[in-house]
Amino acid sequence: MPHYKSPIHDPDTEPTTGVLLVNLGTPDAPTGKALRPYLAQFLGDPRVIEYPRWLWQPLLHGVILNVRPRRSAELYASIWTENGSPLLLGTQSLADKLQERLGAGIKIVAAMRYGRPSIPDALEELRRANTQRILVAPLFPQYSATTTATIYDVVFAEMRQWRVMPELRTINTYHTHPLYIQGIADSIRAHWQENGKADKLLLSFHGIPQSYADKGDPYPAYCHQSARLIAEQLELGEDEYQVCFQSRFGPDEWLQPYTDKTLAAWAKEGVASVDTLCPGFAIDCLETLEEMAEQNKHIYLDAGGQQYDYIPCLNDSPAQVDLFVDLIRTNLTGLADLSGLRGTL
């Protein structure tokens, strides 16, 4: 017989409403030893790599995991802080600030899809807090099956072990939310006020294989929609900004234009200065702090560019907190028995 978990019932304690705030993930340390299980979990996800398992698993475990962890560890070491992973620290700080804003009527728990703290462990924490309703809040503005959907896979699989299912809501995408668009636009304006406006603004999103989009993943359309709304807020013409895609992996064609190739081409064409920003990332991480702020900067400058600035993610800023307070309020409206939340939401 399967073992099912039930919420912790205390007749003297009001049921809790929980928010599961989920980011992509991070290794425990910037070492090859720590990277191997992290990459095995990440690259072993069939939503991330859609190759047939009989082909991919031997390649992953026989080749990639014997080479890539050491190389990736060097990159992670370049951004690691004395307190640990920037992605984990930023995600936890955002969760703490949301908890402070929303108060005791709601419990915010941070989790990572890959690595720790895991989604099952975070859900267990919510279960033990007598949680009767849960909002799953992925930190991905633009939905993709490779990010948001894979979080749901783990949540639903874990909840199959719960005898009493909580009321459940999910945030699928917030790529057009006014506070998201405004927050990004305001961060760019603040950078311009302090540093001046560059010749070009490059909005770089994490890429996915083109074949995933061809199969119906809406992610590229959502990225372009977000970028258009940001540009409208900034009153930019079409020749003043560009949407690009970064972080491609493997030999397949990915979404284009590619960020690195675009920056090299701009430099050779005489574009003297570039501002870059990654609207698809809520919290700064390896792909922003190392790939965008360092690798692509050197690509641009080595090709002849003169000035390159990276504008940080919203991270745990007041704009990001305001955005998620609104997302939580909106998505919890309508769940049964919200009386205990009305004072905090």
N, C-alpha and C positions, 0 to 999 in steps of 0.2 A: 504493500500500500504506500502511495506517495505521502511524504510529510508536508503538510501545509502550515504556513505561518498565519497567525491571527494578530490583529492589532492588540496592543496592551490596554486592557480595559480597566479603568479606575473610576468607580462611580462618583468619586469626589473631584475628578478632574475633567474639565471641559475638553472635548475632542479638539485636536489641533489641525489647523490647515497648514500644509507644507508647500514650499516651492523648491524644486530640484533645479539648481542652476548648473548647467553642464557645459563644459568646454571640451576641446578636442583631447588634450592630454599632454603628458610630459613624463620623461624618465625620472627616476628618483635621484639620479646624480649624473653629471656629465662624464661618464666613463663607459668604455666599451661593454663592461659587464652589465651595467644598468641599462644600456641601450638595447642589448640583444632581446630580452623579453618584451620590452616596450615595442620595438619594431616588429617582433614576431606577432604580437597582438594586433598592431596597427595594419601591417601589410598582409596579415592573414585574414583580415575582414573581407568577405566576398563582395561587399558593397564598395569597398575601396579599390580592390583589384578584381576585375570581373573575368579574369582568365579561367579556363576550366581548372578545377582543383587538381586533377591528375597531372596537369602540366605545371601549374604554379607552385604547388607545395614542394616538390623536389628542388625547383629552382630557388625558392625562397630559403629553404633550410639547408640546401647543399651548397649554395653559392652566395646569395645576397647577405644572409645573416653571418657569414664568415668574413665579410669584407666591410659592409656598410656601417656596422656599429662603431668600429674604430674611427672611421672617417666622420661620422655624425657626432661622436663624442668630442672631437676637436672643435666643431662648430658650436656645440652647446657650451663647452667650456669658455668660449669667447664672450658669451652673454650671461653666464651664470653669476648670480650675486652671492654675497656672503650669507644671505638668508635663504638661498635656494633658487628654484626655478622662477623666472619672471612671470611666466604664464600662470603658475599656481599661486604665486603671491598676489598677482593682480586680480585673479578670479576670487580668491578668498577675501581680499580687501573689499571688492565690490559686494560680495555676499554680506560681509560685516556691516557695511554702510547701509545696505538695504534692510538688514535686520534692525539697525538703529532707527531707521525712518519708519518702518512698519510696526515695530513694537511687539509685544508679547502675544498678540492674537494670531501671529503667523510665524512659522519657523522656516528660515532660509538655510538650505544646506547645499554646499558646493560639491561638485563631483567632476570626474574626468571620464571621458569615454574610453580612453586607453591610459593605462597607468593608474596611479592612486592620487586622491581617494576615489575608489571605484564607484560606479553607479549602484551595484548591489549593496555595498557598505553604506552608502548615503541613504538608500531606501530603507535599510535596516534601522538607521538612526531615526528616520521619520516614523517608521513603524513603532519603535519603542517610545516615541513621543506621543503616542495615541493619535496619530494622524488619520483622519477620516476622509480628507480630500487633499489632492495633490495636483499642483500645476507643474508640468515639465517645461522648463525654460532653457532651450539650447541657446548658447551665445553665438549664434550664426545668423546675421541679418538676412541673408539670402538662402532660402531652402535649397538643399541638394540631397539626393539619396545617399551621397558619400559622407554627409555630415549629420544633418538633422535626422534623417530616417534611420541611420544606424544607431543613434541614441535611443530611438523608440524601440528598436529591436531588443536592446538589452533591458529596457524598462519593462516591456511587456513580458519578456521571458522570465524576468525575476518575479513579476507579479502573478505569474501562473502558480507560484508556490504559496500565495497568500490565500487563506481560506475566505477571509472577508476582504473583498476588493474595495478600495477607497474610490470615491468619486474622482475622476481623472480628467484633466484638461491638458492640452498641449499647445505650445506656441509654435506654429509652423513656419512663419516667416514674418519679419517686420521691416522688410526692405524699403517700404514706402511710408513708414510711420513718420508723421511730421516732426516728432522730437528727435528721431534718429537723423533725418535729413538736416534739420536745423543744427543739431549738435556737430555733425561733420562740417557743415558749412561754416559755422562759427569758429571751429578750430582752425580752419584754413584762413579765415579773415584775421584771426588773432596772430597767426604766423606772418601774414602779409603786413600787418600793422607794425610788427616788431622788426621784420627782416626785409620788407619790400616784396613786391610781387615778381615772380620769375617769369621767363618768357613762355613757359609751358607748365601746365599742371597734369601730372600723370596719376590716374586713379588705377591702382594695381590690385587686382583680385586674384585669389588663389585659383589656379586652373583646374580643370578636370579633362579627361580624355574627350576628344571630339565625338567619339562613338557613343559616349554616355548621353551627350546632348542630342545626338541623332536618334537615340532610343526614347527621347521624351523628357529628359531631365530639364526642368525649367530654369536651372541656375543661371545660364548665360543671359537669358532674357531678364531675369531679376537684377543681375549686376548692371546691365545697361540701363534699366529703368531707374535704379538707385542713382547711377552716375548722372543721368539726364536731370533728375530732380535736384541733385546737388549743384550741378552747373547752372540750373535756372535760378537757384537761390543766390548764387554768386554772380549772376548776370554775365556768364561767360559765353562767348561765341564758340561755334563748333571747331574753329581752328586754334582755340586757346587751351583745349584739354583733350586728353585721349584716354580711353579705356584699354587696359592691357591685362594680360594674365601671366602669372608667375608660377614657380615651383613645379614645373613639369618633371615627370619621372618616367624613365623607360623610353623605348623607341617609338611608341605610338604618337600619332598626331594629337596635340592637345588644343584647347581653345586658343585662338589667335586674335589679335597680334600678341607676340611674346614680349614681356616686359624688358628683358635684357637686350633683345635684338632691337627693339624700338629705341631704347636709350642710346645704344651705339649708333644707330642710324641718325638720330637727332643730332648727336654731337658732330658727326661727319657732315651734316647738312648746315651746321653753323648755329644751331640752337645753343645759346650761350649759358642759359640757366634753366634749371628744372626744379619744381617742387613736386614731391611724391607723397602719396598717402594711400593706405590700404583700407578701404571702407568695408571690406568683407571680414575683417578681424575686429572683434570687440576689445581684446586685450593684446598688448604687444607680446611677441613670442619669437621663436627662432626665425620664422619666415619674414618677420618685420624688422627685428633688431639686427639680425645678421645678414639675411639675404637682401632685404631692401635697403637698410641703412648703411651697409658696408659693401657687400659684393657688388650690387648694382651701381652703387656710387663709384666704385673703382672702374667698372666697365664704362660708365659714362665719361669719367674724367680721363681715363686712358685713351679714349677714342677722340678726345679733343674738347670735351665740354669744360666749362669754367666754374660753374657754381651748381651744387647739388644739395638740396635740403630734404630730409625726411621729416614729415609731420606725424607725431605719434598718434596711436589709436585713442579712443575715448577713455579706455581703461576704467579707473574708478572715479572719474571726474563727476562733478555735480550734474553735468549734462547726461552722462550715462545713468547715474542714479535716478534722475528724474524720468528718463526714458523707461527704465525697468519698473519703477513704481507705477507708471501709467499702464505698462503692459500687464503687470500683475493685477492691478485694479480692474482693468477691462476684461481680462480673461477669467477672473474669478467671479465676476458678476453673473448671477444666475445659478451658481451652485447652491445646493440646498443648505438652509440654516447658516446664513452668513452673519447672524446677529452679533457674534463675537468679534467680527472683523470690522463692523461699520465704524467703530471709533478710530481704527488705524488706517483704513483704506479711504 
